[in-house]
C-alpha cells in the first residue's frame, strides 16, 4: 500500500471543465509520498533515509552478464542526454553509483519483481530475473525529475527520494493491443509504441495483423495475402504489410523491452482481405472485392472446403515459426456470417493447428461457444451491460479450465471516445473517460457470472485503428488511459482519487518524452 504524508499546496492546475477533481474528498496533489509517486503503484513503499543524487562522477555498475549489461546500457541511454553525464556502464562490484544486481536467491521477487533501495551515495536495483531489473529501471526513471526524459541537456539536480520499494506484479499477463489491419503502421511506429508501453511495465504486445480491410504479414506459401490483401486500408488508403524480417525486428525490439508478442490472425470472420486474395477460400470459388469500409460480421471463410484448412495450416505454421512467444491469437469474434455449428467445427480445427505448431490458443471470448482445447485462453471484450447469457457461456468455459484475459470494451478499449466532444475514435461501447478506464476490479469483474478471480490471467488494453492514421493520434487515444489499465494489471486495488494524484504527475513526463496525450479535465494536471 502506498504511504501518504501531508502534502504541499496545490499549486497551479489546468481547468477542470466540470469534471470531478481529485483534490476534493481525496488526497491533495503532493499527498502521496514522493518515493511512491509512480505508475503503476508499487506493492510496498518504505520512505526514509538520505536521498540519492546522481552526479557527473557516477557509474552504472552491473553484474558481469550480457543481459544485465544491456539493461545498464538502456538506462544509460535514457540518462545521458538529459544529465550530460558520461555514466559509464561498469561490470563488477562497487559501493557507489547506480547498481543493477541479479540475485537468484531472491525468490520472493519472482520473475518480474524488483527491489529498489535509495540511500546516500548508492541506488541499487535488485531482482531475481532480468525482467525484474528492467521493471525496476522504469520505476527509477519515474523517481527522477521529469526533465530526465528529455533528449537534450537539462539542469539538475537529479535526486531520488530515500527509502526502499519492493514490488511484484498482480497479474502475469499485462497486455496492450495495436490494430495495424484497419490502418497500417510502420515498423518504427510500432517500435515507438512498444517503448511507450514498456515504461508502465506492460509485458505483452498483441499485434492484430489481419482483418477485413488489410492483411499485414507476409506468408511465403500465400504471397497474395500481403500483395493483394495488404494493399489497402479503411477509406482506401495505400495499405502495407510487414515482411518476415520486419516482423522479426518488431519481435526482437519487444523482447529487448521484456515484452512478448502475440500475433493475431482473425478467423473465420474478419477475413475479407483473405477472401479477396484467394478465390478458393470462398464457397463459390470467386474472389471478393477488397473492402475499405468499417462494417463487421459480413465475411467468413468457407468452412466446408478442404482448401480452407490448407490455408489455415499454412498461415499458422509460418506465423508460429517466426514467433518465439507462447501464444497465437485466432480471433473468433463477430463471425456473424458463419453458422454456429460450422463455427464450432472450424474452431476445433483451427485450435488443433495452433497446438500442432507448439503455441497456446487465445481467442476473443466468442470462442467459448466452441469446445476449447486444454490451456486455451479467452479474451473477454464485453461490457458492463453484455447479455448475461454470453457472460455465463464464458463462465462455463472457465469451469472447464479456460483462463481469461479481461478487455472490457467500456473500460479498456483505447479507441472509444473520451467524451461526446472527442473527434477521434468510436462510441459503440460508450464514452470511456480516464476515470472509467481505472475504476474497476479485474478479479471481481465477472464474479456475478460465476467467474472466480483466480481464473483471470491478466488484462489488456486494445487500440483499434478505424479512425487512427498517425502515431500522434494513437498516442492521444492511448494516453493517459493506458496507464490506468497498466496499473490494473500490476498493482493491487486502489482508489481513483489517489491514482489521479500520481497520474497528474505523469503529464510532464509524457510531454518530456514527446508523447501526445489527452489532458483529461478529470485530472488536475500541473501547468
C-alpha positions in Angstrom: 0.0 0.0 0.0 1.2 3.5 -0.8 2.2 5.6 2.2 0.6 9.1 2.4 2.1 12.1 4.1 0.9 15.7 4.4 1.3 17.5 1.0 2.3 20.9 0.0 -0.1 23.4 -1.6 -2.0 22.5 -4.8 -0.1 25.0 -7.0 -1.4 25.9 -10.4 -3.5 23.4 -12.3 -5.4 23.2 -15.6 -9.1 23.9 -15.6 -11.4 21.0 -14.9 -14.2 21.6 -17.5 -16.8 20.4 -15.0 -15.2 17.0 -14.3 -14.6 15.6 -10.8 -11.5 16.9 -9.2 -9.3 14.5 -7.2 -8.4 17.3 -4.8 -11.9 17.4 -3.3 -12.6 14.5 -0.9 -9.3 12.7 -1.7 -5.6 13.5 -1.1 -4.4 16.8 -2.4 -1.7 16.8 -5.1 1.6 16.2 -3.4 0.0 14.0 -0.7 1.5 10.7 -2.0 5.0 10.3 -0.7 7.5 11.1 -3.4 9.0 7.6 -3.3 5.6 6.1 -4.2 4.6 8.7 -6.8 4.9 6.3 -9.8 2.6 4.4 -12.1 1.8 1.5 -11.7 1.7 1.8 -7.9 4.4 -0.3 -6.2 3.4 -3.1 -3.8 5.4 -1.7 -0.9 6.9 1.7 -0.3 9.1 2.4 2.8 10.4 6.0 2.6 13.3 7.1 4.8 17.0 7.9 4.9 19.2 10.1 2.8 18.1 10.7 -0.9 20.3 9.5 -3.7 21.7 12.2 -6.0 23.0 11.3 -9.4 26.3 13.2 -10.1 28.7 13.6 -13.0 31.1 11.1 -11.3 28.5 8.3 -11.1 28.8 5.0 -12.9 26.2 2.4 -13.6 27.6 -0.8 -12.0 26.3 -4.1 -13.4 26.8 -7.8 -12.9 29.1 -9.5 -15.3 26.3 -10.8 -17.5 25.5 -9.7 -21.1 21.8 -9.3 -20.3 22.4 -7.1 -17.2 24.9 -5.1 -19.3 22.2 -4.5 -21.9 19.8 -3.2 -19.2 22.6 -0.9 -17.9 23.2 0.4 -21.5 19.5 1.0 -21.9 19.4 3.0 -18.6 22.5 5.0 -19.6 20.8 5.8 -22.9 17.9 7.4 -21.0 20.0 9.3 -18.6 23.0 10.6 -20.6 21.2 13.0 -23.0 19.3 14.9 -20.2 22.0 14.9 -17.5 25.0 15.4 -19.8 26.9 12.9 -17.5 29.1 10.2 -19.0 27.7 7.4 -16.8 30.0 4.6 -17.8 28.4 1.1 -17.6 30.9 -0.8 -15.5 30.9 -4.6 -14.6 31.9 -5.6 -11.2 31.5 -4.5 -7.6 31.4 -1.0 -6.2 30.0 1.0 -3.3 28.6 4.0 -5.2 26.5 5.0 -8.2 23.6 3.1 -9.6 23.9 -0.7 -9.2 21.9 -3.3 -11.1 22.1 -6.7 -9.4 20.7 -10.1 -10.2 20.2 -12.3 -7.2 18.8 -15.8 -8.0 18.3 -16.3 -4.2 15.6 -13.5 -4.1 12.8 -16.0 -4.7 10.1 -13.7 -3.3 10.7 -11.3 -6.2 9.5 -13.8 -8.7 10.1 -13.5 -12.5 9.3 -9.8 -12.7 9.7 -8.3 -9.2 12.4 -6.0 -8.0 13.7 -4.1 -5.0 14.9 -0.5 -5.3 17.0 0.9 -2.5 17.9 4.6 -2.5 20.3 5.8 0.2 23.1 8.4 0.2 25.8 7.6 -2.4 24.2 4.4 -3.8 21.0 3.4 -5.6 20.6 -0.3 -6.0 18.0 -2.2 -8.1 17.9 -5.9 -7.2 15.9 -8.7 -9.0 15.8 -12.4 -9.4 15.4 -12.2 -13.2 16.4 -9.7 -15.8 12.8 -8.7 -16.5 12.6 -7.5 -12.8 15.7 -5.4 -13.3 14.1 -3.8 -16.4 10.9 -3.0 -14.5 12.9 -1.6 -11.7 14.7 0.7 -14.1 11.2 2.0 -15.2 10.5 2.9 -11.6 13.8 4.6 -11.3 13.3 6.9 -14.3 9.9 7.9 -12.8 11.5 8.8 -9.4 13.9 11.2 -11.1 12.7 14.7 -12.2 10.6 14.6 -15.3 13.2 16.5 -17.3 15.4 13.4 -17.2 13.2 12.1 -20.1 14.3 14.9 -22.5 16.9 14.2 -25.2 18.8 17.5 -24.6 20.9 18.6 -21.7 18.8 19.8 -18.7 19.6 21.4 -15.3 19.5 19.0 -12.3 19.8 18.2 -9.5 18.9 14.5 -10.3 17.7 13.3 -6.9 15.8 10.1 -5.9 14.0 10.1 -2.5 15.5 7.9 0.1 13.9 4.6 1.0 13.0 1.1 -0.3 10.5 -0.1 -2.9 9.7 -3.8 -3.0 7.5 -4.6 -5.9 5.9 -7.6 -7.7 3.0 -7.7 -10.2 -0.5 -8.7 -9.5 -1.1 -10.5 -12.9 1.3 -12.4 -15.1 -0.3 -11.1 -18.3 -0.3 -7.3 -18.8 -1.1 -6.5 -22.4 -1.7 -3.9 -25.0 -3.0 -4.5 -28.5 -2.4 -2.5 -31.6 -4.6 -2.9 -34.7 -2.4 -2.5 -37.8 -5.0 -4.0 -40.1 -7.5 -1.2 -40.4 -4.7 1.3 -40.9 -1.1 0.2 -41.4 1.7 1.4 -39.1 5.4 1.1 -39.9 8.0 -0.8 -38.0 9.3 2.4 -36.5 5.8 3.5 -35.4 5.2 0.1 -33.8 8.6 0.2 -32.0 7.8 3.7 -30.7 4.6 2.4 -29.2 6.3 -0.6 -27.7 8.8 1.8 -26.0 5.9 3.8 -24.6 4.3 0.7 -23.2 7.4 -0.5 -21.5 7.6 2.5 -19.2 4.4 1.2 -17.5 5.5 -2.4 -17.2 3.3 -3.8 -20.0 4.8 -7.3 -20.8 2.6 -8.5 -23.7 2.2 -6.8 -27.1 -0.8 -8.2 -29.1 -0.5 -7.3 -32.8 -3.8 -7.5 -34.7 -2.3 -8.4 -38.1 -5.3 -9.3 -40.2 -8.9 -8.1 -40.7 -11.4 -7.3 -43.5 -9.5 -4.1 -44.5 -6.0 -5.5 -44.7 -3.6 -8.4 -44.3 -0.3 -7.2 -42.8 2.1 -10.1 -42.6 3.9 -11.9 -45.5 3.1 -15.6 -45.8 5.6 -17.3 -48.2 3.2 -20.1 -49.2 0.4 -17.5 -49.8 2.1 -14.4 -51.2 -1.2 -12.7 -52.4 -2.3 -12.3 -48.8 0.2 -9.5 -48.5 0.4 -8.2 -52.0 -3.3 -8.2 -52.7 -4.9 -8.3 -49.2 -2.4 -5.9 -47.7 -2.8 -3.3 -50.5 -5.5 -1.1 -48.9 -6.9 0.2 -45.6 -10.0 1.8 -44.2 -11.0 4.6 -46.6 -9.0 3.2 -49.4 -5.5 4.2 -48.3 -2.3 2.6 -49.5 -2.1 -0.2 -47.0 1.1 -2.0 -46.4 2.5 -5.2 -44.8 5.5 -6.5 -42.9 8.0 -8.8 -44.4 9.0 -11.7 -42.2 12.3 -9.9 -41.5 10.4 -6.7 -40.4 8.1 -8.8 -38.1 11.1 -10.4 -36.5 12.5 -6.9 -36.0 9.3 -6.0 -34.1 9.5 -9.2 -32.1 13.2 -8.6 -31.2 12.5 -5.0 -30.2 9.7 -6.1 -27.9 11.9 -8.8 -26.4 14.5 -6.1 -25.6 11.8 -4.4 -23.6 10.8 -7.7 -21.9 7.6 -7.9 -23.9 6.2 -11.0 -25.6 4.5 -10.5 -29.0 1.1 -12.2 -29.5 0.3 -12.3 -33.3 -3.4 -12.4 -34.2 -4.8 -14.0 -37.4 -8.5 -13.3 -37.1 -10.6 -16.3 -38.2 -13.1 -17.3 -39.6 -14.7 -13.9 -39.8 -13.0 -10.6 -40.4 -11.4 -12.2 -43.4 -12.4 -10.1 -46.4 -8.8 -9.3 -47.3 -8.0 -13.1 -47.4 -11.2 -13.7 -49.4 -10.1 -11.1 -52.0 -6.6 -12.6 -52.2 -7.6 -16.3 -52.8 -10.7 -17.2 -54.7 -10.8 -20.8 -53.3 -11.4 -19.6 -49.8 -14.9 -18.5 -50.9 -17.7 -21.1 -51.2 -18.5 -20.1 -54.8 -14.8 -20.0 -55.8 -14.9 -16.3 -56.7 -12.6 -13.8 -55.2 -14.3 -11.0 -53.3 -13.5 -7.3 -53.9 -11.2 -5.6 -51.5 -13.0 -3.9 -48.6 -12.3 -0.5 -47.2 -15.4 0.2 -45.0 -15.8 -0.3 -41.3 -18.8 -2.7 -41.1 -18.3 -6.0 -39.3 -19.7 -9.5 -39.3 -20.2 -10.0 -43.0 -17.2 -12.1 -44.0 -16.5 -15.8 -43.5 -14.1 -18.4 -44.8 -15.9 -21.3 -46.4 -15.9 -23.8 -43.5 -16.8 -26.9 -45.7 -13.9 -26.7 -48.1 -10.6 -28.6 -47.5 -8.8 -25.7 -49.1 -9.8 -23.6 -46.1 -7.9 -25.8 -43.7 -4.9 -26.0 -46.0 -4.9 -22.2 -45.8 -5.3 -22.1 -42.0 -2.4 -24.6 -41.6 -0.1 -22.7 -43.9 -0.7 -19.4 -42.2 -0.5 -20.7 -38.6 2.6 -22.8 -39.4 4.5 -19.8 -40.8 3.5 -17.3 -38.2 4.2 -19.7 -35.4 7.7 -20.4 -36.8 8.7 -16.7 -36.5 7.0 -16.1 -33.2 9.1 -17.2 -30.2 6.3 -16.4 -27.6 3.9 -18.8 -26.1 0.6 -17.6 -27.7 -1.1 -17.3 -31.1 -4.4 -15.5 -31.3 -7.0 -16.8 -33.7 -9.7 -14.1 -33.3 -13.1 -15.8 -33.5 -15.2 -12.6 -32.9 -18.1 -11.3 -34.8 -18.3 -14.4 -37.1 -22.0 -13.5 -37.8 -21.9 -15.0 -41.3 -20.8 -18.4 -40.0 -23.4 -20.9 -38.9 -22.9 -21.7 -35.2 -22.3 -25.4 -35.9 -19.9 -24.5 -38.7 -18.1 -22.1 -36.3 -17.6 -24.8 -33.7 -16.3 -27.2 -36.3 -13.9 -24.6 -37.7 -12.6 -23.6 -34.3 -11.8 -27.2 -33.4 -9.6 -27.5 -36.5 -8.0 -24.0 -36.0 -7.2 -24.8 -32.4 -5.6 -28.1 -33.4 -3.4 -26.3 -35.9 -2.2 -23.9 -33.2 -1.3 -26.8 -31.0 0.4 -28.6 -33.8 2.8 -25.8 -34.1 3.6 -25.5 -30.5 1.5 -22.5 -29.4 -1.2 -21.9 -26.9 -4.6 -20.6 -28.3 -6.0 -17.2 -27.5 -9.3 -16.1 -29.0 -11.9 -13.4 -28.4 -14.4 -14.6 -25.9 -16.8 -15.9 -28.6 -14.6 -19.0 -28.8 -16.2 -20.0 -25.5 -19.1 -21.2 -27.8 -16.8 -23.9 -29.2 -15.1 -26.8 -27.4 -11.9 -25.3 -26.1 -8.6 -27.2 -26.0 -6.8 -27.6 -22.8 -5.0 -24.4 -21.8 -7.0 -22.2 -24.2 -7.3 -18.5 -23.2 -10.5 -16.5 -23.9 -10.2 -12.7 -24.2 -13.3 -11.1 -22.8 -14.3 -7.8 -24.6 -17.9 -7.4 -23.5 -19.2 -4.5 -21.4 -20.8 -3.9 -18.1 -24.2 -4.5 -19.9 -23.3 -7.5 -22.0 -26.1 -10.1 -22.1 -25.9 -12.4 -19.1 -26.1 -15.5 -21.4 -22.9 -14.5 -23.1 -21.2 -14.0 -19.7 -22.4 -17.3 -18.5 -21.0 -19.0 -21.6 -17.7 -17.6 -20.7 -18.1 -18.8 -17.1 -18.9 -22.3 -18.4 -15.7 -22.3 -20.4 -13.8 -21.2 -17.3 -15.3 -24.1 -15.3 -13.8 -26.4 -18.0 -10.4 -25.0 -17.5 -10.1 -21.9 -19.7 -8.2 -18.8 -18.5 -9.3 -15.3 -19.1 -7.8 -12.0 -20.3 -10.0 -9.1 -19.5 -10.5 -6.3 -22.0 -14.0 -5.0 -21.2 -14.7 -2.6 -24.1 -16.3 0.1 -21.9 -13.2 0.1 -19.7 -10.1 -0.8 -21.7 -10.8 -0.1 -25.4 -8.5 2.8 -26.1 -10.3 3.7 -29.3 -13.5 4.7 -27.5 -14.2 8.4 -27.3 -13.3 10.1 -24.1 -16.4 12.2 -24.2 -19.1 13.5 -26.6 -16.7 16.1 -27.9 -13.9 13.7 -28.9 -13.3 13.8 -32.6 -11.3 10.6 -33.0 -12.5 7.1 -32.1 -15.8 5.3 -31.8 -18.5 5.2 -29.2 -20.4 1.9 -29.7 -19.2 0.8 -26.2 -19.9 4.1 -24.7 -17.7 7.0 -23.6 -14.6 5.9 -21.7 -13.1 8.7 -19.6 -9.8 8.4 -17.8 -11.5 7.6 -14.5 -13.6 4.8 -16.1 -10.6 3.0 -17.5 -9.2 2.8 -14.0 -12.2 2.4 -11.7 -12.9 -1.3 -12.0 -11.5 -4.5 -10.4 -10.4 -7.3 -12.7 -10.8 -10.0 -10.0 -14.4 -9.2 -9.5 -15.5 -8.1 -13.0 -17.2 -11.3 -13.9 -18.0 -12.5 -10.4 -21.7 -12.1 -11.0 -21.5 -14.7 -13.8 -19.6 -17.1 -11.5 -16.1 -16.4 -12.7 -13.6 -16.7 -9.8 -10.8 -14.1 -9.6 -8.1 -16.8 -9.9 -9.4 -17.5 -13.5 -8.1 -14.1 -14.6 -4.7 -14.4 -16.3 -4.5 -10.6 -16.7 -5.7 -7.5 -18.5 -5.2 -6.0 -21.9 -5.9 -2.6 -23.5 -6.8 -2.9 -27.2 -6.4 0.1 -29.6 -8.4 -0.3 -32.8 -7.4 1.9 -35.7 -10.5 2.6 -37.8 -10.2 6.3 -37.2 -6.4 6.5 -36.5 -3.7 7.0 -39.0 -0.7 8.7 -37.2 1.4 8.0 -34.2 0.2 11.2 -32.6 -3.4 10.0 -32.9 -2.6 6.6 -31.5 -0.9 8.3 -28.5 -3.6 10.8 -27.9 -6.2 8.0 -27.6 -3.9 5.6 -25.6 -2.6 8.1 -23.1 -3.3 8.5 -20.3 -6.0 5.7 -20.3 -3.3 3.1 -20.9 -1.7 3.9 -17.6 -4.9 3.0 -15.7 -5.1 -0.4 -17.4 -1.4 -1.0 -16.8 -2.0 -0.3 -13.1 -4.9 -2.7 -13.0 -2.5 -5.4 -14.3 0.4 -4.6 -12.0 -1.0 -3.2 -8.7 -3.4 -4.2 -6.0 -6.7 -2.4 -5.8 -6.6 1.4 -5.2 -8.8 4.4 -5.3 -9.3 6.7 -8.3 -8.7 9.8 -6.1 -5.3 8.6 -5.0 -4.4 7.3 -8.5 -5.3 10.6 -10.1 -2.7 12.4 -8.0 0.0 10.1 -9.4 -1.4 10.2 -12.9 -1.3 14.0 -12.9 2.5 13.9 -12.4 2.9 11.7 -15.5 1.8 14.7 -17.6 5.2 16.4 -17.6 6.9 13.0 -18.2 4.7 12.3 -21.2 5.5 15.7 -22.6 9.2 15.3 -22.0 9.2 12.1 -24.0 7.2 13.7 -26.8 4.1 11.6 -26.3 0.8 13.2 -27.4 -1.8 12.7 -24.6 -5.2 13.8 -23.7 -5.3 16.3 -20.9 -8.5 15.0 -19.3 -10.4 17.6 -17.3 -10.9 14.9 -14.7 -7.2 15.2 -13.7 -5.5 18.2 -12.1 -2.5 18.4 -14.4 0.3 20.7 -13.5 0.5 23.7 -15.7 
